[in-house]
Amino acid sequence: MVSYIYIVDKKTIIKGPYNFDYYQFRKLLNSLFYGLTAPKAISSRNLIADFGLNSILCNELINLLYQQAIITNNNRSSLLFSQWKVYFREICGYEFESKKNLRRIVEVNYGIKKPDIETLTFAIHTYFSIILTFLAVKVGEVISKSFDADHWLAMSTEQDTDALHDNLNIIFQNTPFKEIGFTNLIEPTFFSWFIEEKENKIYEKIRIIAKVVSEYSTSTLKIHDIHESDILKELYQSLSPRELRHSLGEFYTPDWLAEHTLLRLKYSPKPGIKTIDPTCGSGTFIIAAINAYKSANSSLEPEQLSRNILADIKGIDLNPLAVAASKINYLIALGEENLVALEGSDIEIPIYLSDSMLAPLEHKYETGDEYVIPTKVANFSVKKSFVDDRRFIETMAALEEAIKNRDTYKSFRQRLMATLKWTSPEIDDALENTYSILQELENKGLNGIWVGIIKNFFAPTFIGMSDYIIGNPPWVNWENLPESYRDSIKKYWSEYAYNLFRIKGIQARLGSAHDDICVLLYTTTLILAHNAPNLLYRTCERAMEF
């Protein structure tokens, strides 16, 4: 048997005892070696020092990404940037031209003269996504005995450009994590665009990031022992001046307030009691909920406890960066012992990139037999009956894999008929046209994110009803929303939210009132809840209860 004792920031962490097998032997050798070289803890303080706004690496790489995003002639990079803008404008809703002092503040902090704020924000988000991805690789050694984080990080310092390019594609497509059963830890999003640019100066900074991350120790990730919750939130906040974050409508909930909110709700869930944060951000409320769940069910064995948490605590957000951070925080909150107990299982982390307001409203009130999901490449039509089927998620995973492997539609259809028992007419009706569009995009080198966008769009409908709804809603005024998004929710705003609150004269006020979108979200959450929901949302001035 072997145990490990760590002292981190004057706090003692004891792990073990463990059976002294090969895995523990290798871990002991690593501990002895790195113990002599004083590895850094994965903490907010260290992350900010290495990667925050005041670090040389941050400023240099964000500048390089910004310049590359402006001059790129790569069709896929341009397309991903365009699609990101759609999400970005719905997330924050602001027109930056009206912010007189914002460019001056950004110039001072990033050293870019007269910057295009949208392009700069895209560069910042790309930078943070790169950091998150490599941190996920490092955390991989905690979630599985068979995951070789050192290998993947070493490959990411490869000097050969083509070899580094190939390795980055493998990592950003989640391949290393799929091999150990984590199907969606790193989902392809808009921020992998830099890989295909093959820009040497950017690649050199990537190598540095991989090396720095490799020097961290994961021994401190037993976060309830070191009293640090959302370690990624502070890093992200450090990357953007306060004025820029607030101009984007980004206001983050302190950890203590999330914990206080759950105490006020008397949150002590038992297995089978469902909880959702429909605007989860980087996972502050999710972390608090998982910690409370573990305390309330401490008698359960690690494997059963982990499976219950994954089934019972879920999150949604429209910000792809927030979703990525929340997934990592979810795993850290689960803890090493609970994660290792799941070894050999296929695990989907229940955090989804979706609009938790629009999707439930359309699912409940639209009378047609299909949804239309508009994107920059095509309008994807999806049958309602297909979305409501229990095989939907597995089918979308099979679709993504088939497109990536360039399978023919015929072989894809045969596989679904054999494995998921779909009939040929059902598959043709639901997916034939979508498959054709995705094949064409793959052939043009423009695929990678679209299946995920389609699947995640329906997350609020396929994750089921909840007993607890918690979180901090978005703060965007009606008049600041993009016109297309206002049009998509206008009928619900006038017929649903304001009828519930019995406010009259809405037609005269639309477009000129200072109503906040959180009002509609409050009422939409009732669609996600059982008949008597426990709903507690943090607002700027008070907690609001239904």
Residue, then its C-alpha position, 0 to 999 in steps of 0.5 A: m500500500v502507498s499514500y501521498i501527503y502534499i502541502v500546498d499553500k500551507k494546507t495538507i492533502i492526504k491521498g490514499p492508501y492505494n494498492f501498490d500496482y504498476y500505476q502507483f509505482r509510476k506515480l510514486l516515481n513521478s512524485l519523488f522526481y517532481g517533489l525535488t523540482a517543486p512542481k507548481a499547483i494548478s491554482s488561480r494564482n499560478l495560472i494568472a501569473d503564467f497566462g494572465l493579461n500581465s504575462i508576456l506570453c498572453n500579450e504576445l500571443i493575443n497580438l499574433l492571433y489578432q493579426q492572423a485573424i485579420i489577414t487570413n485568407n483561409n476559408r475555414s478560419s473565416l467561416l469559423f470567425s463568422q459563425w462565432k460572431v453569431y454566438f457572440r452577438e447573442i451572448c453579449g448583444y452590444e454594439f461596440e461603436s457606441k462605447k467611446n472609451l472602450r478602444r482606448i482601454v483596449e489599446v492601453n492593455y493590449g498595445i493594439k492601435k485602433p483595434d477592431i473589438e470583435t476581432l480582438t475578442f475572438a483572439i482573446h477567446t481563442y487564446f483562452s481556449i488554447i489554455l483550457t485545452f492544454l489544461a484539460v490534457k493535464v487534468g487527463e492524468v487525474i481522470s484516468k489511469s491510462f491517460d498519458a498527459d506527458h505524451w500529449l504535452a510533449m508532442s505539443t512541443e514538437q519542433d516539426t510544423d507538420a507534426l505539431h499541426d497533426n498533434l494539435n488536430i488530434i487533441f482539439q478533436n478530443t481523440p485522446f479523451k475519446e480513447i479513455g471514454f470521455t466523449n465530449l470533454i473537448e468539443p470542436t468549436f470555433f477556436s481551432w481555426f489557428i491550427e490550419e493557419k500554420e503560422n510559425k510565430i503562433y506555433e512557437k507560443i503554443r509550444i511554450i504553453a504546452k511546456v508550462v502546463s506540463e510543469y504543473s502538478t495535478s496533486t492539488l485538484k482535490i479542490h474541497d481540501i484547498h478551498e478553491s472552487d472555480i480556478l478558471k474563472e479568475l484566469y478568464q477575468s484576468l485576460s480582459p479589462r473590467e470595462l471590456r468584460h462589462s461591455l460584453g455583459e459578463f458579470y460573474t457570480p462569486d463562489w461564496l454567493a453560489e454557495h449561499t444561494l444553495l444554502r438558502l434553497k436548502y439544497s440537499p439532493k438525493p439520487g434521482i433529484k435533477t438539477i440544472d443551471p440553464t446559464c451555467g457560465s464557467g460552472t460556479f453554481i455547478i461546482a457548488a451543486i456537485n459539492a453539496y451533492k457529494s456531502a448529501n450522499s457521502s455513503l455512496e460508493p465512488e462509482q455510484l456517486s459519480r454516475n448519479i452526479l452525471a445523471d442529476i446535475k447538468g448545465i447549459d450555456l450559449n458561450p462556447l468558452a464558458v462551456a469548455a471551462s465548465k466541463i473541466n470544472y465539472l471533472i475537478a469538482l467530481g474529484e480523482e477518486n470518483l473519476v477513476a472509479l468510472e474507468g472503462s466507461d463512456i462518459e458524456i459530461p452533461i454541459y451543453l452549448s445551447d440557447s436555454m431560452l429559445a430552444p425550449l420555447e420553440h420545442k413547446y410552441e412551434t406547431g410544424d414537424e421540423y426545426v430549422i437551425p440557421t448557420k453560416v454554411a446552411n439551414f439544417s432542418v431536423k424533424k421533431s420526432f427525431v429530436d424527441d427519440r431516445r436514440f437522438i444523442e447516439t445517432m448524432a455521435a454516429l453521424e459525426e464519426a461517419i462524416k469524419n471518416r468520410d463514410t458513404y451515406k449507405s454504409f452510415r444508414q446500414r450501421l444505424m439500422a444494425t446498432l440503433k434499430w432505425t428503419s431505412p425510411e426513418i433514417d432517410d426522412a431524418l438525416e439524408n439531406t443533412y448527411s449530404i450537406l455535411q459530406e459536401l462541407e467535409n469535402k471542402g474542408l469546412n466541417g468540424i463543428w456543425v454536428g455539435i451545433i445541431k446536437n447541442f441546440f436541442a440540449p434543453t429538450f433532451i436532458g429532461m425536466s428538473d427539480y432544481i433550477i439554479g444560476n445567474p441569468p444573462w444581463v442584456n437589455w432588449e434594445n441591445l439584442p441583435e435584430s435577428y435574435r429579437d425577431s426570433i423571441k419577440k412573439y414569446w416575449s409578448e405572449y408568454a413572459y409579459n402575460l405571466f407578469r401581467i404587464k400591459g402595453i407591450q406592443a408599444r414598448l417593444g424596441s424602446a423599453h429597457d427590459d432585460i432578457c433575464v425576465l423572459l429567461y425566468t419564465t422559460t425556466l418553468i418549461l424545464a421544471h417539474n410542476a413544483p420547481n425549486l427555482l432560485y436565480r441570483t439577481c443584481e439586487r436580490a435572490m428571486e424565488f418562484 
